[in-house]
Amino acid sequence: MTALCGGGTSAPTFGAAAVTDVGSAAAALYLDKYGAGFLTPAIPFLGLGPLTLSTFCSTDPPAVPTFTSDEANALLHLNFGADFDSGLAKFKDQVLHYAWLDLCVCTTGGPATQPSAFAPPAGTAVPANPTPGSTPCASDDSPQLACSSDVAVTFVFSNNASSGGFPAVVVPVGATVVRLVGHNIITGSNPDSIDYFYYYYTATNGGGHVGGNFTVASGGTGGVDWVLPAGTVGFSVNCARHTSGSNNSNLAQLRYEVYCGGVPGQPNSPCCPPDAVTTAKFDALLAMVTLIQRQVAPFAYVSGQVHSALTGTGTFSLASSLGLLLNVSVPARAGRDAGTPETVFNCGWINFATLDGYGERFFITTESQIVLPRLPGLYTDVGYSFAPDVTVTATELAREP
């Protein structure tokens, strides 16, 4: 019975693999779906491990947790310590809850209760990336200059630099679009005068090339969104008038706005979607590194299969474990040395083994003893030799998920 199904039963979604590994791509999709995308930077630390859906889907998943701001900030900014550890445990529960909603289905009493949109706790410093193309990454106004029919005036902005033989605005790294807008246009005595702008770009080789032109009517309307050619490092704008042979002039001012990575006012999407093959390879690499860490340099262990009432001699099969916890019923006749812990003698020993033979041996020395062989991943069996009046319960110590 599951609370998510209103007290009904649940099972794996039709077509889901019997054993499913929730990778980083799936975790990111779950977080985005339920409004918790701000936690995406913490995904590399998850290490959920394979889920056996027949077991996973038969009961309720962990509840969606409540983070403190300290825990959320520790996860997002890699502040390792107690807050990071407790935040990571909650983060695992959260992703498992979302995974259950994707991989499991209510067979009776459903549908499953959907969680409310997730939000960062108050005081969380959420890293924010600006939307490409939404706001300019550089901008400036030129002085108001006289634009005559006979003289081309180069508009010089306050951050100009000399490049390619004429004053040019330095283009910021990542710039893709320049918006040029004429404003504060004051028409001279010839009412037919229309200001005519032409703009140049400066390439990486220092050469200046014509980029295009645009007109601005009296009153300051008109401009252009100019997509920068590849290799642009600067640009310059000149002004003249359509009317020729006249000494009349107009006053004109320009504003430029540089947009980095997009089109002005429009959010950008990547030039190509994420590569599924590359994502899968990264997931496989992360899983392999996580397995090595869990097996060779574990931070913790969890209790696994229990082998009870062991006495005399025998063997038992060993799952993929880090070692054993031995709880020993020590007889009164056993030798003892006082201390912390008390040391006992003549109770017996165990040997870890592979199919080819026996390896490390450990003698029983205390009533409660943790045994961790140096190469636990190799061993498949345990042989034990206990005195007839000694009873041992051996609990396998499995690596953390």
N, C-alpha and C positions, 0 to 999 in steps of 0.2 A: 504494500500500500504506500502511495506517495502523496504527500501534501500538495505538491505541484499539480497533481491530477485530481485534486479535490477528494482525496482518499481512495482513488482508483488505482489500477495497476498500470505498469509502464513496461516498455520493451524497446529494443533497438529500432531505429527507423528502417523501413524496408530498403534493402539494397546496401545498407552500411556494412563495412567490413567488420568481421567478428572481433578483430583486434585493430584498433585505430590509434595512430599517433597524431596528436594535436601539435602540428608544427607552428613555426613563427607566423607564416602567412595566414593560417586559419585563425590563430589567436588575434592577429591584427584585425581581421575581418569581424570577429566577434566583438572586439572592443569598439570598433567603429559603428557597428550596428546598434549597440546599446548606449552610445553616447559617451563611452569611456576611452576614446581615442587618445586623450592626453597621457594615458599610461603606457602607450606603445613603446617609449624608450626602455621600459623595464622588461620587455619580452625576452631578450637574450638570457635573462637570469631565471626563467621559468623552470625548464627541465621537467615537464609533466610526466614524460614516459608514456609507454603504450597503455591504452585503456581497453580492457576486456569488456565489451559492451554488454554481454549477457549479465555481468555482475554490476557494471557501472550504471546501467539503465534500470535495474530492478529496484533501486531505492532512490530517495531524494538526493540531489547533489548538495554540496555545501551551499549555505545561504550566501547571497550577495553581501559582502562585508561592509562595514562602515570604517573608513580610514580616518585617522587623525591627520591634521595638516603636517605634523612632524613626520609621520610615516610616508605620506605622499611626497613630500619634499625630499626625503631620504631616497626614495625609489627613483625620482626623476633626476636627481642631481648626484646620485651615487655617493651619498653620505653613509658609509658603512658603519654599522653599529647595531644597537638594540632596535632602533626605529626601523632600520632597513630590514632586519630579520623579521620583525613582526609584520611590517608592510608587505614583504615578499610572501609570507605565509597567507596573508589575506588576499594578495593578488592571485595566487594559485587557486584559492577557493573561488574567486570571482570568475576566472577564466574557465574553471571546471563547471561552474553553474551555467555559463553561456554555452559551453560545449555540450552540456546535457540537453539544452533546448534545441540544439542543432542535430545531435546524433540520436536522440531518444524521442519516443512518442507515447502519449497516453493511450492505452488499449481499452481502458474503461474509466469513466468519470472525468474525462478530459474536456476540452483541451488544456494544455499546461498553462499555468498562470505566468504571464509575461512580466518581467521586472520593469519598474519605472526607469526613465532615463537617468543615467548615472551622471553625477556632477562632481567636480573636485571639491574637497572640503575647503571651507573658508581659510584663507591664509596660504593656499598652495601657490607657489611660484611656477606657473605653467609655462614652459618654453613655447614661444610663438614665432612661427615663420611668416613673414609678410607675404601676402598674396601677390605673386608676380603680376605686374601690369596695373595694379590697383592705384598706386600712388607713385609720383615721380621720385627717383632716387637722386636727382639733382635738378635744380631750376634756378633761373635768374632773369632779371630784366635788364635790357640795354638802356643807355641814355636816350633821350629824345633827340633825334638828329634830323637835319634838313635833307630831304631826298629830292634832288633836282633831276631834270631830264638829261642834263649833259654830264653829270658827275656821278660816278658810282660810289656810294658811301658804304664802307665796311662797318657793320655793327659790332662794336667791341663790348663784350660783357665783362663783368667785374673779375671773373676768374679766368680771363683769357691767357693764353700762352702762345709764344711764337712757334709755329710749326709749318713747314712747307712754304715759307716765304711770305705768309700773311698771318695776321692775328687769328687765332682759332681757339675755340672752346675745347678743352681737354675732355674726352669722352670717358666716363667712368667704366671700370672693368665690369663686364656683364651687360652693358647697355645694348639694347636692340632697336629701340624706337626713340626718335626725337620729335616732339611736337613743337612746331614753330607757329606762333600766333602774333599777328599785328594788332596793336591797340594804341589808344591815344593818338589817332590819326587826325591831324588838322589840315584841311584842304586849303591851299593857297588861293591867289586871286583867280586862277584858272579853274573853274568849277569842274571841267572835264578831266582833270588830272586824277589818275589812279596809280597808286604806288605799286611797283613791280619788284618783287624780291626774287633773287636767285641765290641758291645756296650751294656750297661746296663741301666735300668731305676730304679729310687728310688721311691717306692710307699709311700703312706701317712703313712703307718705303719713303715717306716724306713727300710724295707727290700730291698735288691738289687736283681734284677732278670735279667736274660739274655734277651736282647731285640732282638738280631739278629747279623748278620755280613755282611761284604762286603769286596771286594778287590780293590786295587788301583794299577794300573800298573806303570811302570817306566815312568816318565814324568808327573805324577799327574792326570791321568784320572780315573774316577770312584767315586762312592758315592752312597748315598741312601736317599730317602725321607721316613722318619720313622714316621708313624702315632702313636702318643703317646697313650699308654694304659690309661684307666681311672684311675685317682688317681695318676698320675705321678707328682712328685714334683721336681725331679732332674734327671740328667743322667750323665754317665761317659763313656769314650771310651778308650779301651786298644788296643795295637798294638803288633803283632808278625810277623813271616815270615813263609811261607809255608815250606821253606827249613829248615831241622833240622840238627843238628850235625855240624854246621859251625859257625865260629866266625865272619863271615862277617856280616855287618849290613848295613842297608839303613837309610838315613835321611828322615824323613817324617814330614809333617805339616798338620794340619787339620783346617778346617773352619766349624763352625756350624751357621745355620740360623734358628731361631725359628719363626714360622708363627702362628698367632693367628686367630682362627676361620675359617680356610680354607686350601686349597691346594696351594702350591707355584705357583705364576704366573697365577692363575685361579680365576676369581671372583666367589663369593659364592652366592647361593640362599638360602632362609630360608629352614630349615629342613621340614617345612610343610607350606602350603599356609595359608593366613589369614582365620580365622573362620568366616563364614558369619553370623552365629547365634550370636556370641559374638559382631561382628561389629554392627549388628542390635540392640542389647540390649544397646550398648553404644550410638548409635544414638538416641534411644528412651529416654535414661536417659538424654542425652544432651538436647533434645527437651523439656523434662519436666522441667529441671532446668532453661532453657532459658525462658520458659513460665512463671515460677514463678517469675523470675527476672523482666520480662517485665510487669507483672501484679501487683506485690507487691512493687517492688522497681525500677520503671521505670527511665531511663535516659532521656527520651524524649517522645513525643507523636506526632501523625500525625492526620490531620483533616479527619473526617469520614463523615457519613451521615448528611445532613442538614435538619432541621425541621423549615420551614419558617412561618412567619405571625401568630405566636401563640398569641392568646388573649383570655380573659375570662378564662374558665376552660376547662380541657380536659386531655387526656393522649396520649402518643405515646410510641411505642415499642423501646427498647434500645438494640442495638447490644452489642457485648462483648467489652465494652468501659471502659476507665479509668474515664471518667466524661464528662462534658459539657462546652462549651464556650457559654455564653449568651450575645448577643448583644441586648441592650434594647433601645427602643424609649421611652424616659421619657417625660411625659406631663409637661407643665409649672406649673400646680397646685401642683405637687409633692413637698414634703418637701425636703430641701437640706441642707447639712452641707459642708462648704468650707473646702478644703484640697486636698491632692494628694493621692488617687483620691478623687473627690467630692463624698460625700455620699448622696444617695437618699433614700426617705422613701415612704411608702404607695404605692408600685408598685406591690407587690405580692410575691409569693414564688413557689418553686418546691419541690416535694417529690420523692425520689427514692423508687421503689417498687419491690417486688417479687410477685409471684402468690398467696402468703399467706397473703400479707398485705403490708403496707407502712413502710418505714424506715426513713432514715435521711432527714431532712427538711433544705432547704437553702433559706433565704430571699434575694430578689434582693437589692443590696446595691450600685452598680455602673452601669454605662452605658455599660461597657465591663467587664464581670466577669467570671472567671474560677471557676468551681465547681468540686471538686474531693472528692467523698465519700470515707470513710475509707475501705470499702469492696466492691469495684466496681464489682468484679466477680460474686457477688450474684444477682445483680439487673437485672431485665428483662424489666422493664417499668419505665416511669416517669409520675407523675401526676403534673399538673401545675394549679395554681390559680393566674391569673393576673387581675389587674383592667381593666375595659372595655376600657379605653383610653390608655392602655399600649400594645405595640406590641413587641414581642420578637422573635429573630432568635436563635435557639439552634443548635449548631454544635457539634456532638459527637466527643470526643477525643479518638481516637483508639490507642492502644499500638503500638510501633514501631515494624516493622517486626522482 
